[in-house]
């Protein structure tokens, strides 16, 4: 078995585990906090260090377009603010808008 195949299997296993955690949080109606986001991110990345991206990243989208996403100055604070806005929106009844914000 090639190294690429094993790496792909590991990535799929981490993704499946992160999906299980997210589904469990949703099933139990747990509050989605930055700590939980960090936990899911850590599962996907597979490292026990601060796994939030600190620099920009350039991706080629399926359409062939190349996009660059800028660095987030404080990703945890940004996530807190986004979750807070989405929670407020959901409480006002704007469920779809809140889901899109997340």
N, CA, C and O atoms as a Tinker XYZ file with bonds, in Angstrom:
   408  protein
     1  N      0.841000   -1.169000    0.000000    73     2
     2  CA     0.000000    0.000000    0.000000    64     1     3
     3  C      0.890000    1.237000    0.000000    63     2     4     5
     4  O      1.854000    1.301000    0.764000    81     3
     5  N      0.586000    2.216000   -0.841000    73     3     6
     6  CA     1.436000    3.396000   -0.960000    64     5     7
     7  C      1.220000    4.357000    0.211000    63     6     8     9
     8  O      0.217000    4.305000    0.921000    81     7
     9  N      2.198000    5.224000    0.373000    73     7    10
    10  CA     2.120000    6.235000    1.430000    64     9    11
    11  C      0.930000    7.165000    1.195000    63    10    12    13
    12  O      0.246000    7.551000    2.143000    81    11
    13  N      0.681000    7.530000   -0.078000    73    11    14
    14  CA    -0.455000    8.398000   -0.393000    64    13    15
    15  C     -1.779000    7.748000   -0.012000    63    14    16    17
    16  O     -2.680000    8.421000    0.489000    81    15
    17  N     -1.899000    6.449000   -0.246000    73    15    18
    18  CA    -3.124000    5.732000    0.098000    64    17    19
    19  C     -3.326000    5.712000    1.605000    63    18    20    21
    20  O     -4.440000    5.928000    2.084000    81    19
    21  N     -2.278000    5.458000    2.345000    73    19    22
    22  CA    -2.375000    5.450000    3.815000    64    21    23
    23  C     -2.706000    6.842000    4.349000    63    22    24    25
    24  O     -3.500000    6.994000    5.277000    81    23
    25  N     -2.079000    7.860000    3.742000    73    23    26
    26  CA    -2.357000    9.225000    4.161000    64    25    27
    27  C     -3.824000    9.569000    3.901000    63    26    28    29
    28  O     -4.476000   10.192000    4.739000    81    27
    29  N     -4.329000    9.171000    2.764000    73    27    30
    30  CA    -5.734000    9.424000    2.417000    64    29    31
    31  C     -6.667000    8.706000    3.405000    63    30    32    33
    32  O     -7.672000    9.274000    3.831000    81    31
    33  N     -6.338000    7.473000    3.764000    73    31    34
    34  CA    -7.155000    6.726000    4.726000    64    33    35
    35  C     -7.162000    7.437000    6.084000    63    34    36    37
    36  O     -8.205000    7.532000    6.730000    81    35
    37  N     -6.013000    7.927000    6.509000    73    35    38
    38  CA    -5.924000    8.645000    7.779000    64    37    39
    39  C     -6.765000    9.921000    7.734000    63    38    40    41
    40  O     -7.479000   10.230000    8.687000    81    39
    41  N     -6.679000   10.660000    6.625000    73    39    42
    42  CA    -7.474000   11.874000    6.482000    64    41    43
    43  C     -8.970000   11.554000    6.525000    63    42    44    45
    44  O     -9.737000   12.274000    7.165000    81    43
    45  N     -9.385000   10.494000    5.858000    73    43    46
    46  CA   -10.794000   10.098000    5.854000    64    45    47
    47  C    -11.245000    9.680000    7.249000    63    46    48    49
    48  O    -12.361000    9.999000    7.660000    81    47
    49  N    -10.390000    8.970000    7.979000    73    47    50
    50  CA   -10.715000    8.552000    9.344000    64    49    51
    51  C    -10.884000    9.766000   10.242000    63    50    52    53
    52  O    -11.824000    9.829000   11.034000    81    51
    53  N     -9.970000   10.740000   10.121000    73    51    54
    54  CA   -10.088000   11.963000   10.928000    64    53    55
    55  C    -11.356000   12.726000   10.568000    63    54    56    57
    56  O    -12.051000   13.228000   11.451000    81    55
    57  N    -11.660000   12.816000    9.274000    73    55    58
    58  CA   -12.870000   13.500000    8.838000    64    57    59
    59  C    -14.113000   12.811000    9.397000    63    58    60    61
    60  O    -15.015000   13.474000    9.908000    81    59
    61  N    -14.160000   11.468000    9.301000    73    59    62
    62  CA   -15.308000   10.718000    9.823000    64    61    63
    63  C    -15.470000   10.951000   11.319000    63    62    64    65
    64  O    -16.591000   11.104000   11.804000    81    63
    65  N    -14.369000   10.979000   12.051000    73    63    66
    66  CA   -14.426000   11.213000   13.497000    64    65    67
    67  C    -14.950000   12.619000   13.792000    63    66    68    69
    68  O    -15.780000   12.799000   14.683000    81    67
    69  N    -14.471000   13.603000   13.053000    73    67    70
    70  CA   -14.944000   14.978000   13.246000    64    69    71
    71  C    -16.435000   15.075000   12.937000    63    70    72    73
    72  O    -17.169000   15.795000   13.614000    81    71
    73  N    -16.876000   14.354000   11.921000    73    71    74
    74  CA   -18.299000   14.343000   11.575000    64    73    75
    75  C    -19.118000   13.718000   12.693000    63    74    76    77
    76  O    -20.196000   14.215000   13.020000    81    75
    77  N    -18.623000   12.635000   13.284000    73    75    78
    78  CA   -19.311000   12.006000   14.417000    64    77    79
    79  C    -19.454000   12.987000   15.578000    63    78    80    81
    80  O    -20.514000   13.078000   16.197000    81    79
    81  N    -18.380000   13.720000   15.867000    73    79    82
    82  CA   -18.419000   14.688000   16.971000    64    81    83
    83  C    -19.433000   15.785000   16.659000    63    82    84    85
    84  O    -20.225000   16.158000   17.524000    81    83
    85  N    -19.416000   16.305000   15.431000    73    83    86
    86  CA   -20.357000   17.361000   15.052000    64    85    87
    87  C    -21.796000   16.869000   15.127000    63    86    88    89
    88  O    -22.675000   17.588000   15.601000    81    87
    89  N    -22.040000   15.646000   14.663000    73    87    90
    90  CA   -23.391000   15.084000   14.735000    64    89    91
    91  C    -23.833000   14.888000   16.186000    63    90    92    93
    92  O    -24.995000   15.123000   16.520000    81    91
    93  N    -22.915000   14.461000   17.040000    73    91    94
    94  CA   -23.235000   14.284000   18.456000    64    93    95
    95  C    -23.584000   15.626000   19.096000    63    94    96    97
    96  O    -24.537000   15.720000   19.869000    81    95
    97  N    -22.815000   16.654000   18.774000    73    95    98
    98  CA   -23.110000   17.989000   19.307000    64    97    99
    99  C    -24.496000   18.446000   18.858000    63    98   100   101
   100  O    -25.264000   18.989000   19.652000    81    99
   101  N    -24.808000   18.225000   17.591000    73    99   102
   102  CA   -26.114000   18.636000   17.064000    64   101   103
   103  C    -27.240000   17.833000   17.704000    63   102   104   105
   104  O    -28.275000   18.392000   18.066000    81   103
   105  N    -27.043000   16.528000   17.843000    73   103   106
   106  CA   -28.066000   15.669000   18.437000    64   105   107
   107  C    -28.382000   16.084000   19.867000    63   106   108   109
   108  O    -29.539000   16.074000   20.286000    81   107
   109  N    -27.347000   16.446000   20.605000    73   107   110
   110  CA   -27.525000   16.827000   22.010000    64   109   111
   111  C    -27.768000   18.319000   22.179000    63   110   112   113
   112  O    -27.799000   18.834000   23.296000    81   111
   113  N    -27.941000   19.009000   21.045000    73   111   114
   114  CA   -28.192000   20.452000   21.054000    64   113   115
   115  C    -27.177000   21.193000   21.909000    63   114   116   117
   116  O    -27.516000   22.134000   22.627000    81   115
   117  N    -25.930000   20.754000   21.819000    73   115   118
   118  CA   -24.856000   21.385000   22.582000    64   117   119
   119  C    -24.549000   22.756000   21.997000    63   118   120   121
   120  O    -24.682000   22.973000   20.792000    81   119
   121  N    -24.143000   23.669000   22.850000    73   119   122
   122  CA   -23.760000   24.995000   22.424000    64   121   123
   123  C    -22.450000   24.888000   21.644000    63   122   124   125
   124  O    -21.460000   24.363000   22.152000    81   123
   125  N    -22.451000   25.379000   20.430000    73   123   126
   126  CA   -21.256000   25.326000   19.594000    64   125   127
   127  C    -20.375000   26.509000   19.961000    63   126   128   129
   128  O    -20.619000   27.642000   19.544000    81   127
   129  N    -19.352000   26.227000   20.744000    73   127   130
   130  CA   -18.458000   27.270000   21.226000    64   129   131
   131  C    -17.142000   27.201000   20.455000    63   130   132   133
   132  O    -16.910000   26.276000   19.677000    81   131
   133  N    -16.294000   28.187000   20.684000    73   131   134
   134  CA   -14.981000   28.166000   20.037000    64   133   135
   135  C    -14.171000   26.963000   20.514000    63   134   136   137
   136  O    -13.350000   26.433000   19.765000    81   135
   137  N    -14.394000   26.532000   21.742000    73   135   138
   138  CA   -13.685000   25.346000   22.243000    64   137   139
   139  C    -14.088000   24.101000   21.442000    63   138   140   141
   140  O    -13.245000   23.268000   21.108000    81   139
   141  N    -15.390000   23.986000   21.141000    73   139   142
   142  CA   -15.854000   22.840000   20.351000    64   141   143
   143  C    -15.356000   22.938000   18.915000    63   142   144   145
   144  O    -14.974000   21.931000   18.320000    81   143
   145  N    -15.359000   24.152000   18.353000    73   143   146
   146  CA   -14.812000   24.328000   17.007000    64   145   147
   147  C    -13.337000   23.948000   16.971000    63   146   148   149
   148  O    -12.878000   23.299000   16.031000    81   147
   149  N    -12.599000   24.358000   18.000000    73   147   150
   150  CA   -11.181000   24.018000   18.075000    64   149   151
   151  C    -11.004000   22.506000   18.170000    63   150   152   153
   152  O    -10.088000   21.946000   17.567000    81   151
   153  N    -11.880000   21.848000   18.925000    73   151   154
   154  CA   -11.815000   20.386000   19.078000    64   153   155
   155  C    -12.037000   19.686000   17.739000    63   154   156   157
   156  O    -11.289000   18.775000   17.382000    81   155
   157  N    -13.062000   20.110000   16.997000    73   155   158
   158  CA   -13.332000   19.512000   15.689000    64   157   159
   159  C    -12.183000   19.806000   14.732000    63   158   160   161
   160  O    -11.752000   18.926000   13.987000    81   159
   161  N    -11.688000   21.040000   14.751000    73   159   162
   162  CA   -10.559000   21.414000   13.895000    64   161   163
   163  C     -9.334000   20.564000   14.220000    63   162   164   165
   164  O     -8.616000   20.124000   13.322000    81   163
   165  N     -9.107000   20.338000   15.502000    73   163   166
   166  CA    -7.958000   19.544000   15.937000    64   165   167
   167  C     -8.083000   18.098000   15.459000    63   166   168   169
   168  O     -7.088000   17.483000   15.075000    81   167
   169  N     -9.283000   17.563000   15.481000    73   167   170
   170  CA    -9.509000   16.197000   15.000000    64   169   171
   171  C     -9.195000   16.117000   13.511000    63   170   172   173
   172  O     -8.518000   15.193000   13.061000    81   171
   173  N     -9.691000   17.092000   12.749000    73   171   174
   174  CA    -9.483000   17.085000   11.299000    64   173   175
   175  C     -8.009000   17.237000   10.950000    63   174   176   177
   176  O     -7.498000   16.540000   10.073000    81   175
   177  N     -7.319000   18.157000   11.644000    73   175   178
   178  CA    -5.908000   18.417000   11.349000    64   177   179
   179  C     -5.023000   17.298000   11.887000    63   178   180   181
   180  O     -3.991000   16.980000   11.296000    81   179
   181  N     -5.424000   16.704000   13.005000    73   179   182
   182  CA    -4.668000   15.595000   13.563000    64   181   183
   183  C     -3.473000   15.989000   14.403000    63   182   184   185
   184  O     -2.532000   15.209000   14.554000    81   183
   185  N     -3.499000   17.190000   14.950000    73   183   186
   186  CA    -2.378000   17.655000   15.773000    64   185   187
   187  C     -2.890000   18.190000   17.095000    63   186   188   189
   188  O     -4.017000   18.678000   17.180000    81   187
   189  N     -2.060000   18.098000   18.129000    73   187   190
   190  CA    -2.441000   18.569000   19.462000    64   189   191
   191  C     -1.858000   19.946000   19.764000    63   190   192   193
   192  O     -1.643000   20.289000   20.926000    81   191
   193  N     -1.605000   20.720000   18.743000    73   191   194
   194  CA    -1.098000   22.076000   18.928000    64   193   195
   195  C     -2.171000   23.052000   18.480000    63   194   196   197
   196  O     -3.237000   22.637000   18.026000    81   195
   197  N     -1.900000   24.348000   18.603000    73   195   198
   198  CA    -2.855000   25.347000   18.137000    64   197   199
   199  C     -2.973000   25.202000   16.623000    63   198   200   201
   200  O     -2.069000   25.579000   15.877000    81   199
   201  N     -4.091000   24.655000   16.186000    73   199   202
   202  CA    -4.223000   24.249000   14.791000    64   201   203
   203  C     -4.899000   25.285000   13.904000    63   202   204   205
   204  O     -5.144000   25.011000   12.730000    81   203
   205  N     -5.201000   26.448000   14.425000    73   203   206
   206  CA    -5.863000   27.454000   13.600000    64   205   207
   207  C     -4.888000   28.030000   12.603000    63   206   208   209
   208  O     -3.743000   28.327000   12.945000    81   207
   209  N     -5.329000   28.189000   11.380000    73   207   210
   210  CA    -4.495000   28.751000   10.324000    64   209   211
   211  C     -4.196000   30.211000   10.649000    63   210   212   213
   212  O     -5.106000   30.982000   10.953000    81   211
   213  N     -2.942000   30.582000   10.585000    73   211   214
   214  CA    -2.546000   31.948000   10.897000    64   213   215
   215  C     -2.156000   32.745000    9.656000    63   214   216   217
   216  O     -1.992000   33.963000    9.738000    81   215
   217  N     -2.007000   32.094000    8.525000    73   215   218
   218  CA    -1.607000   32.798000    7.315000    64   217   219
   219  C     -2.620000   32.631000    6.216000    63   218   220   221
   220  O     -3.587000   31.882000    6.351000    81   219
   221  N     -2.393000   33.335000    5.121000    73   219   222
   222  CA    -3.313000   33.227000    4.002000    64   221   223
   223  C     -3.101000   31.888000    3.296000    63   222   224   225
   224  O     -2.069000   31.236000    3.453000    81   223
   225  N     -4.096000   31.504000    2.524000    73   223   226
   226  CA    -4.022000   30.254000    1.775000    64   225   227
   227  C     -4.595000   30.509000    0.387000    63   226   228   229
   228  O     -5.568000   31.249000    0.240000    81   227
   229  N     -3.993000   29.898000   -0.631000    73   227   230
   230  CA    -4.474000   30.013000   -1.994000    64   229   231
   231  C     -4.986000   28.658000   -2.435000    63   230   232   233
   232  O     -4.277000   27.656000   -2.337000    81   231
   233  N     -6.226000   28.624000   -2.923000    73   231   234
   234  CA    -6.865000   27.383000   -3.338000    64   233   235
   235  C     -7.306000   27.493000   -4.790000    63   234   236   237
   236  O     -7.688000   28.567000   -5.257000    81   235
   237  N     -7.249000   26.375000   -5.492000    73   235   238
   238  CA    -7.827000   26.306000   -6.821000    64   237   239
   239  C     -9.165000   25.615000   -6.693000    63   238   240   241
   240  O     -9.236000   24.450000   -6.300000    81   239
   241  N    -10.226000   26.328000   -7.023000    73   239   242
   242  CA   -11.577000   25.814000   -6.900000    64   241   243
   243  C    -11.891000   24.870000   -8.054000    63   242   244   245
   244  O    -11.219000   24.920000   -9.085000    81   243
   245  N    -12.900000   24.007000   -7.903000    73   243   246
   246  CA   -13.249000   23.071000   -8.974000    64   245   247
   247  C    -13.506000   23.763000  -10.319000    63   246   248   249
   248  O    -13.316000   23.153000  -11.371000    81   247
   249  N    -13.932000   25.022000  -10.290000    73   247   250
   250  CA   -14.178000   25.760000  -11.532000    64   249   251
   251  C    -12.890000   26.150000  -12.237000    63   250   252   253
   252  O    -12.909000   26.577000  -13.392000    81   251
   253  N    -11.752000   25.999000  -11.524000    73   251   254
   254  CA   -10.462000   26.394000  -12.084000    64   253   255
   255  C    -10.009000   27.759000  -11.597000    63   254   256   257
   256  O     -8.859000   28.143000  -11.811000    81   255
   257  N    -10.897000   28.494000  -10.945000    73   255   258
   258  CA   -10.570000   29.809000  -10.411000    64   257   259
   259  C     -9.661000   29.653000   -9.199000    63   258   260   261
   260  O     -9.859000   28.763000   -8.371000    81   259
   261  N     -8.665000   30.524000   -9.103000    73   259   262
   262  CA    -7.775000   30.515000   -7.951000    64   261   263
   263  C     -8.193000   31.635000   -7.009000    63   262   264   265
   264  O     -8.332000   32.787000   -7.422000    81   263
   265  N     -8.393000   31.292000   -5.747000    73   263   266
   266  CA    -8.804000   32.261000   -4.736000    64   265   267
   267  C     -7.788000   32.270000   -3.600000    63   266   268   269
   268  O     -7.260000   31.224000   -3.223000    81   267
   269  N     -7.517000   33.444000   -3.060000    73   267   270
   270  CA    -6.648000   33.577000   -1.897000    64   269   271
   271  C     -7.483000   34.073000   -0.735000    63   270   272   273
   272  O     -8.164000   35.094000   -0.837000    81   271
   273  N     -7.430000   33.352000    0.359000    73   271   274
   274  CA    -8.149000   33.720000    1.564000    64   273   275
   275  C     -7.146000   34.324000    2.527000    63   274   276   277
   276  O     -6.113000   33.723000    2.824000    81   275
   277  N     -7.453000   35.509000    3.009000    73   275   278
   278  CA    -6.522000   36.251000    3.848000    64   277   279
   279  C     -6.423000   35.671000    5.245000    63   278   280   281
   280  O     -7.269000   34.890000    5.680000    81   279
   281  N     -5.368000   36.074000    5.935000    73   279   282
   282  CA    -5.128000   35.643000    7.303000    64   281   283
   283  C     -6.194000   36.226000    8.229000    63   282   284   285
   284  O     -6.641000   37.357000    8.043000    81   283
   285  N     -6.583000   35.460000    9.202000    73   283   286
   286  CA    -7.495000   35.928000   10.245000    64   285   287
   287  C     -6.626000   36.351000   11.417000    63   286   288   289
   288  O     -5.839000   35.556000   11.931000    81   287
   289  N     -6.767000   37.595000   11.838000    73   287   290
   290  CA    -5.912000   38.128000   12.896000    64   289   291
   291  C     -6.056000   37.350000   14.197000    63   290   292   293
   292  O     -5.057000   36.975000   14.811000    81   291
   293  N     -7.269000   37.108000   14.613000    73   291   294
   294  CA    -7.517000   36.363000   15.845000    64   293   295
   295  C     -8.663000   35.401000   15.568000    63   294   296   297
   296  O     -9.823000   35.743000   15.795000    81   295
   297  N     -8.356000   34.211000   15.084000    73   295   298
   298  CA    -9.414000   33.303000   14.653000    64   297   299
   299  C    -10.379000   32.899000   15.762000    63   298   300   301
   300  O    -11.567000   32.707000   15.503000    81   299
   301  N     -9.895000   32.768000   16.978000    73   299   302
   302  CA   -10.793000   32.363000   18.065000    64   301   303
   303  C    -11.783000   33.471000   18.390000    63   302   304   305
   304  O    -12.967000   33.207000   18.602000    81   303
   305  N    -11.302000   34.718000   18.429000    73   303   306
   306  CA   -12.202000   35.838000   18.692000    64   305   307
   307  C    -13.180000   35.997000   17.537000    63   306   308   309
   308  O    -14.367000   36.243000   17.754000    81   307
   309  N    -12.693000   35.859000   16.327000    73   307   310
   310  CA   -13.556000   35.957000   15.157000    64   309   311
   311  C    -14.647000   34.884000   15.210000    63   310   312   313
   312  O    -15.810000   35.168000   14.926000    81   311
   313  N    -14.275000   33.658000   15.570000    73   311   314
   314  CA   -15.252000   32.566000   15.674000    64   313   315
   315  C    -16.273000   32.855000   16.766000    63   314   316   317
   316  O    -17.463000   32.597000   16.586000    81   315
   317  N    -15.816000   33.388000   17.896000    73   315   318
   318  CA   -16.738000   33.742000   18.983000    64   317   319
   319  C    -17.784000   34.751000   18.497000    63   318   320   321
   320  O    -18.979000   34.598000   18.750000    81   319
   321  N    -17.306000   35.787000   17.793000    73   319   322
   322  CA   -18.210000   36.820000   17.310000    64   321   323
   323  C    -19.200000   36.257000   16.295000    63   322   324   325
   324  O    -20.384000   36.591000   16.333000    81   323
   325  N    -18.722000   35.403000   15.388000    73   323   326
   326  CA   -19.596000   34.807000   14.392000    64   325   327
   327  C    -20.654000   33.924000   15.059000    63   326   328   329
   328  O    -21.827000   33.972000   14.691000    81   327
   329  N    -20.238000   33.126000   16.032000    73   327   330
   330  CA   -21.183000   32.262000   16.740000    64   329   331
   331  C    -22.198000   33.080000   17.524000    63   330   332   333
   332  O    -23.377000   32.731000   17.582000    81   331
   333  N    -21.737000   34.163000   18.124000    73   331   334
   334  CA   -22.632000   35.031000   18.890000    64   333   335
   335  C    -23.693000   35.636000   17.967000    63   334   336   337
   336  O    -24.880000   35.629000   18.293000    81   335
   337  N    -23.259000   36.161000   16.809000    73   335   338
   338  CA   -24.216000   36.736000   15.853000    64   337   339
   339  C    -25.197000   35.687000   15.356000    63   338   340   341
   340  O    -26.392000   35.956000   15.243000    81   339
   341  N    -24.698000   34.490000   15.059000    73   339   342
   342  CA   -25.574000   33.424000   14.570000    64   341   343
   343  C    -26.571000   33.005000   15.648000    63   342   344   345
   344  O    -27.738000   32.759000   15.345000    81   343
   345  N    -26.129000   32.923000   16.889000    73   343   346
   346  CA   -27.026000   32.569000   17.992000    64   345   347
   347  C    -28.116000   33.617000   18.157000    63   346   348   349
   348  O    -29.289000   33.285000   18.329000    81   347
   349  N    -27.720000   34.887000   18.103000    73   347   350
   350  CA   -28.712000   35.958000   18.210000    64   349   351
   351  C    -29.716000   35.878000   17.063000    63   350   352   353
   352  O    -30.917000   36.051000   17.270000    81   351
   353  N    -29.218000   35.612000   15.848000    73   351   354
   354  CA   -30.109000   35.493000   14.697000    64   353   355
   355  C    -31.082000   34.339000   14.853000    63   354   356   357
   356  O    -32.265000   34.470000   14.541000    81   355
   357  N    -30.585000   33.213000   15.333000    73   355   358
   358  CA   -31.444000   32.039000   15.534000    64   357   359
   359  C    -32.500000   32.328000   16.590000    63   358   360   361
   360  O    -33.650000   31.910000   16.453000    81   359
   361  N    -32.115000   33.036000   17.635000    73   359   362
   362  CA   -33.071000   33.383000   18.685000    64   361   363
   363  C    -34.153000   34.324000   18.181000    63   362   364   365
   364  O    -35.275000   34.308000   18.688000    81   363
   365  N    -33.826000   35.149000   17.181000    73   363   366
   366  CA   -34.811000   36.051000   16.570000    64   365   367
   367  C    -35.667000   35.333000   15.552000    63   366   368   369
   368  O    -36.612000   35.913000   15.017000    81   367
   369  N    -35.347000   34.061000   15.271000    73   367   370
   370  CA   -36.128000   33.290000   14.307000    64   369   371
   371  C    -35.522000   33.221000   12.923000    63   370   372   373
   372  O    -36.107000   32.618000   12.023000    81   371
   373  N    -34.358000   33.827000   12.733000    73   371   374
   374  CA   -33.684000   33.810000   11.433000    64   373   375
   375  C    -32.769000   32.596000   11.358000    63   374   376   377
   376  O    -31.548000   32.729000   11.277000    81   375
   377  N    -33.370000   31.417000   11.387000    73   375   378
   378  CA   -32.623000   30.164000   11.450000    64   377   379
   379  C    -31.730000   29.971000   10.229000    63   378   380   381
   380  O    -30.561000   29.610000   10.365000    81   379
   381  N    -32.271000   30.209000    9.043000    73   379   382
   382  CA   -31.496000   29.996000    7.815000    64   381   383
   383  C    -30.320000   30.961000    7.755000    63   382   384   385
   384  O    -29.205000   30.560000    7.422000    81   383
   385  N    -30.561000   32.230000    8.074000    73   383   386
   386  CA   -29.467000   33.215000    8.080000    64   385   387
   387  C    -28.393000   32.830000    9.092000    63   386   388   389
   388  O    -27.201000   32.976000    8.821000    81   387
   389  N    -28.812000   32.340000   10.253000    73   387   390
   390  CA   -27.859000   31.924000   11.287000    64   389   391
   391  C    -27.023000   30.743000   10.782000    63   390   392   393
   392  O    -25.812000   30.706000   10.997000    81   391
   393  N    -27.661000   29.786000   10.117000    73   391   394
   394  CA   -26.938000   28.629000    9.584000    64   393   395
   395  C    -25.946000   29.060000    8.514000    63   394   396   397
   396  O    -24.828000   28.547000    8.461000    81   395
   397  N    -26.344000   29.994000    7.665000    73   395   398
   398  CA   -25.435000   30.497000    6.627000    64   397   399
   399  C    -24.252000   31.200000    7.254000    63   398   400   401
   400  O    -23.122000   31.042000    6.792000    81   399
   401  N    -24.495000   31.983000    8.309000    73   399   402
   402  CA   -23.400000   32.680000    8.995000    64   401   403
   403  C    -22.392000   31.688000    9.563000    63   402   404   405
   404  O    -21.188000   31.941000    9.528000    81   403
   405  N    -22.866000   30.574000   10.079000    73   403   406
   406  CA   -21.959000   29.570000   10.652000    64   405   407
   407  C    -21.147000   28.979000    9.533000    63   406   408
   408  O    -20.310000   28.108000    9.770000    81   407
